[in-house]
C-alpha cells in the first residue's frame, strides 16, 4: 500500500476490500524527494487545502509524529485482522536492520 498520503489514503477501506486476496501487506509512507515534491505539494494545496499545515509540518519541518502514530495505527489494524505486513515507513531504519 504505497504511497500512503497523509489523511487522504483510506487504508482501512483498502485493507477491508483486499484482505481476502492478499497474503501480506507492505506499507509505505509518502516520500517526497526531488522534482516530485513541489508537484505533490501543489496538488495538496489545490485539492486538499485543509491539510496544508500537516504537509508543511511533515515535509518542510520534518516533524515525524504523524508518521510514527500512523505506522502504529495501521500496524495495529493489520494485527487485529491477523494480517502479515512489512513497514517501509522509514527506509533509512530498514536499511540499517
N, C-alpha and C positions, 0 to 999 in steps of 0.2 A: 504494500500500500504506500505508494510513493509518487510524488511528494505529498506530505500532509501539510496543507495550507492552514496556518493558524486561524481558528474559528470558522473556517469555510468548509474544510473536508469533514464530512459527517461519517466518521469512522465506524460508529455503531451500525449505521444503515448498511455500510459496505460489508462489515463482518456478518451481520444478520442475513444479508442477501447471498453471501458466498460461502458460509461456513460448512455447508453440506457438500461442497465441491472442492474444498481446499485442504491440503494436508498440513500446511504451515504458512504462517504469515510473516513477512518481512516488513517491518515498519520503518519509515524514514521521514524525518522532518524536511521541510523546505530549506534547502541550502541555496543562498543567493551569492553568486560569485560573478565577477567579470561583467561583460556587457549585458548579461541576462538580468542582473539586479535592477537597473532602472526601468526596464520593461515591466517587470513584475510589480515594482512599487507604483508605477504609473497606472497599471491595471487596477491595483488595490485602491488607489486614490480615486479613480473614476467609478469603479463598480461597488466598492465596499468602503466608503469613506469613514464609516463608523469604526473601522479597525486601523485607521492611520496611526494612532498613538501606539497601539500594540506593535505594529510592524516597525515603527520607528524605534521603539524600545529594544526589540529583538535584533533588528538588522543594522541599526546605526550605533546603538549604545551597548549592544551585545549582552543584554540582560537575559539570562537563560532560565529564569524562574518559570516562565511559561512552558518551555520545553521539558524542564525537569518534572513539573506537575503533569504535563500531558503524557509523558512517557510512562509514568506510574499509572495514570488513569487508564490508558489503553492496555497496558500490560495486565492490570487487574481485571479488566473486562474480558480479555482473551483467556486468562487463567480461570475465571469464573465459568467459562464455557468449555474448559478443558481443551483449549486450542494451543498448539505449538506455535512459537514465534521466535523471531530474532530481531533485536532492535539495532538500527543503524542511525539512531538519533545523534550520536557523537562519533563521527568517523575517526577522529584522532584517538579516542579512547579505545575503539575497536581494533585499530592498527597496533596499539601497544599490547593488547591482550593476546 
